[in-house]
Amino acid sequence: MNESYLSGWRYGAVIMSVMLAAVGYLVFSLWGGWQAVSAAVGKVGLLGLSIVLLLSLLNYGLRFLRWQHYLRILGHPVPWRANLSIYLAGFALTTTPGKVGEALRSILLKARGVPYPTSFAALFSERLSDLSAIVLLALSGLTLHASPVIVVGGLLIILCTVTLTRKGLIEWFMQRIPEHRGKILGFIWHVLAVMLEARRCHRFGTLVAATLISLTAWGAEAVGFYWILTWMGMDVSLSFACFVYALSILVGALIFIPGGLGGAEATMTLLLVWKGMPHADAIAATVLIRLCTLWFAVGIGSIFLLNVKKDTPSEQLNSQAEAESY
């Protein structure tokens, strides 16, 4: 990585994506009506917004603790202050296409002695843990008797994770990929190599602890969403709010659009309207929760992104091309 990394076209892409998404949210708000959004802000109040933002901070903090633990398990601990800055800086690139955010985090960690396979393994484990928690939160809203569903769903997730991270199974697949492989097979081989490296993060005790942390982290944001709906006068259960929030995040992730932009909002709005909430109020609630979660993270990340480069020895930085080609 050179000095132009945060000032070249990639940094421009960050700014452009934020601007485009901001315009999109402006259009989304106008679609619902400024009066509805303003009324929603008035109902929630400054205190309510502060509480929801604090719940988002709890989400980020818990996820960072999990990330720090993963790096320690993988044998490459990083001082928590530096690691926190690097971790939060990656949030600024949430709305950018491609692997820019993940590549930035890996590059900055590489400058502190963390190999790319290790940071990618931690990232893989983080994404898997988040996915597990979000699926479990979504399952909690499928039935009034959610506990058996959550237990069964949790056991299935653990079973799938343990199966996917079996050393023998991964090595068996890797051995069947030819030495002279093309881009697709090469990508598959690298994914398998990352999964092999991540096995230490998926031992039973670590897996259970990480899942509980993830459930608490994402559950905090879901509770914030529930309180926004309640303060706006909608009579819904906590389980329904968790279901709507988790399913919306899941849909946003599955459509492979950075930050889940568009897909998450559409899903959230449609489910709220289906539940009986007026269309304008549903859009207003969606705008509020996304501003307090996704865009709050982007804002915090942007602050750390501006400071993280000057705190990283430039002579130790490697090129982004090396990270992205791994």
ABEGO torsion letter per residue (X at the ends): XBAAAAABAAAAAAAAAAAAAAAAAAAAAAAAEAAAAAAAAAAAEAAAAAAAAAAAAAAAAAAAAAAAAAAAAAGBBBBAAAAAAAAAAAAAAAABBEAAAAAAAAAAAAAAGBBAAAAAAAAAAAAAAAAAAAAAAAAAAABABAAAAAAAAAAAAAAAAAAAABAAAAAAAAAABBABBBAAAAAAAAAAAAAAAAAAAABAAAAAAAAAAAAAAAAAAAAAAAAAAAAAGBBBBAAAAAAAAAAAAAAAAAAGBBGGBGAAAAAAAAAAAAAGBBAAAAAAAAAAAAAABAAAAAAAAAAAAAAAAAABBAAABBBAAAAAAX
